[in-house]
Structure formats: C-alpha cells, structure tokens
Amino acid sequence: MDKLLRIAETLEALYGVPEWPGPRDPLEVLVRTVLSQNTNDRNSARAYSNLKKRFPTWEKVLGAPTEEVAEAIKVGGLSGLKAERIKGILRWTRERFGGFFLPICDMDTREAMELLCGLKGVGVKTASVVLLFACGKEVFPVDTHIRRVSERLGLIPPGTSLEEAHRLLGESVPEGMAYPLHLNLIRFGREICHALRPECGRCPLKEECVWDVKVPGSCQRAHP
C-alpha cells in the first residue's frame, strides 16, 4: 500500500490529479469500449462517430443489417465481430430493461460487474471501464499499459493474467484513487514506460522499479 501511494503521489506531481467529470450514459460507454477493443483511441472514436452518423438511434442500429453496422465501424477493426456484439448488447438491454439503457450505476458494484460480464464480448476490463467512467465506481480497469507498468514496478508478479491483475490491483488501490491512478498510469506507460525501449533515464519512478532488463542507451542503471 505504501509503495502504491508513493507511485500515485509521484505521478500526480508529474501529471496532476485527473478528476472524474461526472456520470455518463453507461450504454454509450459500453458501446464505445467495445469499439475500442484491439485498436487505438483515435480509430475507436472515429468508429463511434461514424456509427452515430449512420444510425442516429440505438433502435436504428439494432434494426440495421449487421453488414451495414460493420461497414459503419470498419475503421475500428474487427468490424464484423464488433457489430455482432453491439447488436447483441442492444437486443439484450431492450429485452432485459425494456429499452436502450443500462441502470447499473445504482446497483451494487459486484452485481453490476457480474451483469456486464455475462454479456458476450464483455470481460472484466470492459466492465470495469464502464463502471469507472460512466458511474464513478471504485473499480480499477487494467489495460496492457497498466499491466506492463505494474509488473515493472513490482505491484503484481511477472506474467500475471489480466483477470488476476484486476483482482490484485483492485484490492490494493485506495478508495478515491481509482480514476486518477488509472489515467496517470496509462499516460506514464504511453509516454515513458514504453513496451519497447522505455525511457528509464527520465523515469520518476526508478527507485520503485524492479524490472531486471536494462535498455541500452536509455536506463541510467540496471535493475537488480
């Protein structure tokens, strides 16, 4: 816990403290998150924008042929699979709740997580993103950046699965820190602690790092 707090405070000194902007439509966040799978933020945003331009309402998305939905979101990649999953989610929400909405923000966190993870194509990461960003719940999504950085900093053991990383980090992150720490760790992973050739020489977390690989011309020291 002390180590995680030191890391959080160091990143906040570097990047500031991101504030949760408030509630968002959980269904919109879920669809956006499905579109973000296996692509970058720019392409997933374009895919969502194209989807809403082509089909202004969820009713129209659900009523459209899967091929047309896939065509609208093709910039995000895996468009056929994502179109099927989005239509499946919309069909489920209408059958379960009588409309195109997800009343999960008032649910118990565990109940909401189980509900979302029961949907095809929705795993713990996607469910956690929806609960954190749409509802402000105290859950901690773990993406590839966060898992890589967490392993290098010794917050989770090497080779930890994504599901186990969610459990371990979720149990460790202090209350009220999930949102800012999530965003700051991602930014740190993108800007400094890259997957290849991390910029160890300018890393503010060198003293916390346990990674045993020295990057030639980058790291100031080899980690034990």
C-alpha positions as CSV (number, residue, x, y, z in Angstrom):
1,M,0.0,0.0,0.0
2,D,2.8,2.4,0.9
3,K,4.5,1.7,-2.4
4,L,1.4,2.3,-4.4
5,L,0.7,5.5,-2.6
6,R,4.2,6.7,-3.4
7,I,3.7,5.8,-7.0
8,A,0.4,7.6,-7.1
9,E,1.8,10.7,-5.5
10,T,4.8,10.8,-7.9
11,L,2.5,10.5,-10.9
12,E,0.2,13.2,-9.5
13,A,3.1,15.5,-9.1
14,L,4.1,14.8,-12.7
15,Y,0.7,14.8,-14.4
16,G,-1.7,16.4,-11.9
17,V,-4.9,14.8,-10.4
18,P,-7.5,13.9,-13.1
19,E,-11.0,14.5,-11.7
20,W,-13.9,12.3,-12.7
21,P,-16.1,14.5,-14.8
22,G,-19.4,13.0,-13.6
23,P,-21.9,10.4,-14.7
24,R,-22.2,9.3,-18.4
25,D,-24.6,7.1,-20.2
26,P,-23.5,3.5,-19.3
27,L,-24.8,2.1,-22.6
28,E,-22.9,4.7,-24.6
29,V,-19.7,4.0,-22.7
30,L,-20.2,0.2,-23.1
31,V,-20.5,0.6,-26.9
32,R,-17.5,2.9,-27.1
33,T,-15.5,0.4,-25.1
34,V,-16.4,-2.5,-27.3
35,L,-15.3,-0.4,-30.3
36,S,-12.0,0.4,-28.5
37,Q,-11.0,-3.3,-28.3
38,N,-7.9,-4.1,-30.3
39,T,-7.5,-0.6,-31.7
40,N,-6.3,2.9,-30.7
41,D,-8.3,5.7,-29.2
42,R,-8.4,7.7,-32.5
43,N,-9.8,4.9,-34.6
44,S,-12.4,3.8,-31.9
45,A,-13.6,7.4,-31.6
46,R,-14.0,7.6,-35.4
47,A,-15.8,4.3,-35.4
48,Y,-18.3,5.6,-32.8
49,S,-18.8,8.9,-34.6
50,N,-19.4,7.0,-37.9
51,L,-21.9,4.7,-36.2
52,K,-24.0,7.5,-34.8
53,K,-23.9,9.4,-38.1
54,R,-25.2,6.4,-40.0
55,F,-27.6,5.2,-37.3
56,P,-28.7,8.2,-35.0
57,T,-30.6,6.0,-32.5
58,W,-29.9,2.6,-30.9
59,E,-33.2,1.4,-32.4
60,K,-31.8,2.0,-35.8
61,V,-28.5,0.3,-35.0
62,L,-30.4,-2.8,-33.8
63,G,-32.7,-2.8,-36.8
64,A,-30.0,-2.5,-39.4
65,P,-28.3,-5.5,-41.1
66,T,-25.1,-6.5,-39.3
67,E,-23.2,-5.9,-42.5
68,E,-24.2,-2.3,-42.6
69,V,-23.3,-1.7,-39.0
70,A,-19.9,-3.4,-39.7
71,E,-19.4,-1.1,-42.6
72,A,-20.0,2.0,-40.5
73,I,-17.5,1.0,-37.8
74,K,-14.9,-0.6,-40.1
75,V,-12.2,2.0,-39.2
76,G,-12.0,0.5,-35.7
77,G,-11.1,-3.0,-37.0
78,L,-12.8,-6.4,-36.3
79,S,-15.9,-4.7,-37.5
80,G,-18.0,-7.8,-38.2
81,L,-17.3,-9.2,-34.7
82,K,-17.9,-5.8,-33.0
83,A,-21.1,-5.2,-35.0
84,E,-22.5,-8.6,-33.8
85,R,-21.5,-7.8,-30.2
86,I,-23.0,-4.3,-30.2
87,K,-26.3,-5.6,-31.7
88,G,-26.3,-8.4,-29.1
89,I,-25.9,-5.9,-26.3
90,L,-28.7,-3.7,-27.6
91,R,-31.0,-6.6,-28.1
92,W,-30.3,-7.7,-24.5
93,T,-30.8,-4.3,-23.0
94,R,-34.2,-4.0,-24.7
95,E,-35.3,-7.4,-23.6
96,R,-33.9,-7.1,-20.0
97,F,-34.8,-3.5,-19.3
98,G,-37.5,-2.6,-21.8
99,G,-35.4,0.0,-23.6
100,F,-31.9,1.1,-24.6
101,F,-30.4,1.9,-21.2
102,L,-28.3,0.3,-18.5
103,P,-29.4,1.1,-15.0
104,I,-26.2,-0.2,-13.4
105,C,-24.9,2.9,-11.6
106,D,-27.3,2.4,-8.7
107,M,-26.5,-1.3,-8.5
108,D,-24.1,-2.9,-6.1
109,T,-20.7,-2.9,-7.8
110,R,-20.3,-6.7,-7.7
111,E,-23.8,-7.2,-9.0
112,A,-23.2,-4.7,-11.9
113,M,-19.9,-6.3,-12.7
114,E,-21.4,-9.8,-12.9
115,L,-24.3,-8.5,-15.1
116,L,-21.9,-6.9,-17.6
117,C,-19.5,-9.8,-17.7
118,G,-22.4,-12.0,-18.6
119,L,-22.6,-10.3,-22.0
120,K,-20.9,-11.8,-24.9
121,G,-17.7,-9.9,-25.7
122,V,-17.6,-8.1,-22.3
123,G,-14.8,-9.1,-20.0
124,V,-13.6,-7.7,-16.7
125,K,-11.7,-4.9,-18.3
126,T,-14.6,-3.7,-20.4
127,A,-17.0,-3.9,-17.5
128,S,-14.5,-2.1,-15.2
129,V,-14.1,0.7,-17.7
130,V,-17.9,1.2,-17.9
131,L,-18.3,1.2,-14.1
132,L,-15.4,3.6,-13.5
133,F,-16.1,6.1,-16.3
134,A,-19.9,6.0,-16.5
135,C,-20.7,5.5,-12.8
136,G,-17.6,6.6,-10.9
137,K,-17.5,3.3,-9.0
138,E,-14.3,2.3,-7.2
139,V,-13.1,-0.3,-9.7
140,F,-9.7,-0.3,-11.4
141,P,-9.5,-1.2,-15.1
142,V,-6.3,-2.8,-16.2
143,D,-5.2,-2.4,-19.8
144,T,-1.9,-3.5,-21.4
145,H,-0.1,-0.3,-20.3
146,I,-1.1,-0.7,-16.7
147,R,-0.3,-4.4,-16.5
148,R,3.2,-3.8,-18.0
149,V,3.9,-0.9,-15.8
150,S,2.6,-2.7,-12.7
151,E,4.8,-5.7,-13.4
152,R,7.9,-3.5,-13.8
153,L,7.1,-1.6,-10.6
154,G,6.6,-4.8,-8.7
155,L,2.9,-4.2,-8.0
156,I,2.0,-7.6,-9.5
157,P,4.1,-10.7,-10.2
158,P,5.6,-11.1,-13.7
159,G,3.2,-13.0,-16.0
160,T,0.1,-12.1,-14.1
161,S,-3.0,-12.7,-16.2
162,L,-5.2,-9.7,-17.0
163,E,-8.0,-11.1,-14.8
164,E,-5.7,-11.7,-11.9
165,A,-4.2,-8.2,-12.3
166,H,-7.7,-6.7,-12.0
167,R,-8.2,-8.6,-8.7
168,L,-4.8,-7.8,-7.2
169,L,-4.7,-4.1,-8.2
170,G,-8.4,-3.6,-7.4
171,E,-7.8,-4.8,-3.9
172,S,-4.7,-2.6,-3.5
173,V,-5.9,0.8,-4.9
174,P,-7.0,3.1,-2.0
175,E,-10.6,4.4,-2.1
176,G,-10.9,7.5,-4.2
177,M,-7.8,6.9,-6.2
178,A,-9.0,4.5,-8.9
179,Y,-9.9,7.2,-11.5
180,P,-6.7,9.4,-11.3
181,L,-4.3,6.5,-10.8
182,H,-5.8,4.6,-13.8
183,L,-5.4,7.6,-16.1
184,N,-2.0,8.5,-14.8
185,L,-0.6,5.0,-15.1
186,I,-1.8,4.8,-18.7
187,R,-0.2,8.1,-19.5
188,F,3.0,7.1,-17.9
189,G,3.0,3.8,-19.9
190,R,2.4,5.7,-23.1
191,E,4.9,8.5,-22.6
192,I,7.8,7.0,-20.6
193,C,7.5,3.3,-19.7
194,H,7.0,2.0,-23.3
195,A,6.8,-1.7,-24.1
196,L,9.9,-1.3,-26.2
197,R,12.8,0.9,-25.2
198,P,11.3,2.6,-22.1
199,E,12.8,5.9,-21.3
200,C,14.3,4.8,-18.0
201,G,16.7,7.7,-17.9
202,R,13.9,10.2,-17.3
203,C,11.6,7.9,-15.3
204,P,10.5,9.5,-12.0
205,L,9.8,6.0,-10.6
206,K,13.3,4.5,-11.0
207,E,13.6,3.9,-7.3
208,E,10.3,1.9,-7.2
209,C,11.2,-0.2,-10.3
210,V,12.1,-3.9,-10.0
211,W,12.4,-4.6,-13.7
212,D,15.5,-6.6,-14.4
213,V,16.1,-5.6,-18.1
214,K,18.5,-2.8,-18.9
215,V,17.7,-0.8,-22.1
216,P,20.9,0.2,-23.7
217,G,21.3,4.0,-24.1
218,S,18.1,4.6,-22.1
219,C,18.3,3.3,-18.5
220,Q,20.6,5.1,-16.1
221,R,21.1,1.9,-14.1
222,A,20.4,-1.8,-14.4
223,H,17.7,-3.0,-12.0
224,P,18.6,-5.8,-9.7
